[in-house]
Amino acid sequence: MAAKLVFDATSYTGSEPVNEPWVQSSMEFVTWNGEKWTGWVRSEGFELRPQNEGRWSQHSNSMLAFMDWEGAPWQVRIDGDSFLLAHHGDWQGHTERAMAIHYRDWQGRNQLRTLAQLKR
């Protein structure tokens, strides 16, 4: 069994530092309703595990809902080698393509993850 070494490097992108994982295969994020989840990518979809397993259960989904660095709600799906994002999950409106998800973790810190970092 192979193990991954995980550590964060702090980058400065202007107003505040951002933790970037050098090696990471999951993300701990906060959803629109304030619930805490862990997510990763498997077979071109997201595997999602709740922190509160009494209320929610682990499942697979083609999309993931999260809060961005400014506290705005987004929904993301995988589109080839990148992410496709919709503000408030409005897939009929303007969408954005991105190489990384910029999200808030369980402690409220700004984090980012690429598709390669989330694949297991």
C-alpha positions in Angstrom: 0.0 0.0 0.0 1.4 3.4 -1.0 1.1 6.3 1.3 0.9 10.0 0.3 3.0 12.7 2.0 0.7 15.7 2.7 1.7 19.2 3.6 0.6 22.7 2.9 2.6 25.6 1.4 1.3 29.0 2.1 1.0 31.3 -0.9 0.1 35.0 -0.9 -2.4 36.1 -3.6 -3.0 39.6 -2.5 -5.1 40.3 0.6 -4.5 37.0 2.5 -2.6 33.8 2.5 -3.9 30.6 0.8 -3.0 27.1 1.7 -2.1 25.0 -1.3 -1.5 21.3 -0.8 1.6 19.8 -2.4 0.0 16.4 -2.4 -3.7 15.9 -1.5 -6.4 13.5 -2.6 -9.4 15.1 -0.8 -10.9 18.4 0.3 -12.7 19.3 3.5 -15.3 21.9 2.5 -18.4 23.7 3.7 -21.7 23.4 1.7 -24.3 26.1 1.2 -26.2 25.0 4.3 -23.1 25.1 6.5 -22.6 21.4 6.7 -19.0 20.0 6.6 -18.1 17.4 4.0 -15.0 15.6 2.6 -14.9 15.1 -1.1 -12.6 13.5 -3.7 -12.8 12.4 -7.3 -13.4 8.9 -8.5 -14.4 7.8 -12.0 -15.1 11.3 -13.2 -17.5 12.0 -10.3 -17.3 13.2 -6.7 -17.4 10.9 -3.7 -18.8 12.8 -0.8 -18.6 11.9 2.9 -20.3 14.1 5.6 -18.8 15.0 8.9 -22.3 14.6 10.4 -23.0 11.0 9.5 -26.1 10.9 11.8 -27.8 13.4 9.4 -26.3 12.6 6.0 -24.7 9.6 4.4 -21.7 9.0 2.1 -22.7 9.1 -1.6 -21.5 9.7 -5.2 -22.6 12.7 -7.2 -21.7 14.4 -10.5 -21.7 17.8 -8.8 -20.4 19.3 -5.6 -21.8 22.4 -3.8 -19.3 24.6 -1.9 -18.6 28.1 -0.6 -15.9 30.1 -2.3 -13.2 32.4 -0.8 -15.7 35.2 -0.6 -18.4 33.1 1.0 -20.5 32.8 -2.3 -22.3 29.5 -3.1 -21.0 27.6 -6.2 -21.7 24.2 -7.7 -18.9 22.4 -9.7 -18.8 19.5 -12.0 -15.9 17.8 -13.8 -15.6 18.6 -17.5 -12.6 16.8 -19.1 -9.4 17.9 -17.4 -10.9 20.9 -15.7 -13.9 22.0 -13.6 -17.1 23.8 -14.8 -18.6 26.1 -12.2 -22.0 27.6 -11.8 -22.8 30.4 -9.3 -25.7 29.3 -7.1 -25.9 26.1 -9.2 -27.5 28.1 -12.0 -26.4 25.9 -15.0 -28.7 27.8 -17.4 -26.8 31.1 -16.6 -23.2 32.0 -16.9 -20.7 29.2 -16.2 -17.0 29.4 -15.7 -14.2 26.9 -16.5 -11.4 26.6 -13.9 -8.3 24.4 -13.3 -8.8 24.6 -9.5 -11.7 24.9 -7.0 -11.2 27.9 -4.7 -13.1 27.0 -1.5 -13.3 27.5 2.3 -12.3 24.6 4.5 -13.8 23.5 7.8 -11.8 26.1 9.7 -12.8 28.9 7.3 -9.4 29.0 5.6 -9.1 29.6 1.8 -8.0 26.5 0.0 -7.6 25.3 -3.6 -7.6 21.9 -5.2 -7.0 20.8 -8.8 -8.6 17.9 -10.5 -5.3 16.0 -10.3 -5.0 16.6 -6.6 -8.5 15.2 -5.9 -8.3 12.0 -8.0 -8.0 8.7 -6.1 
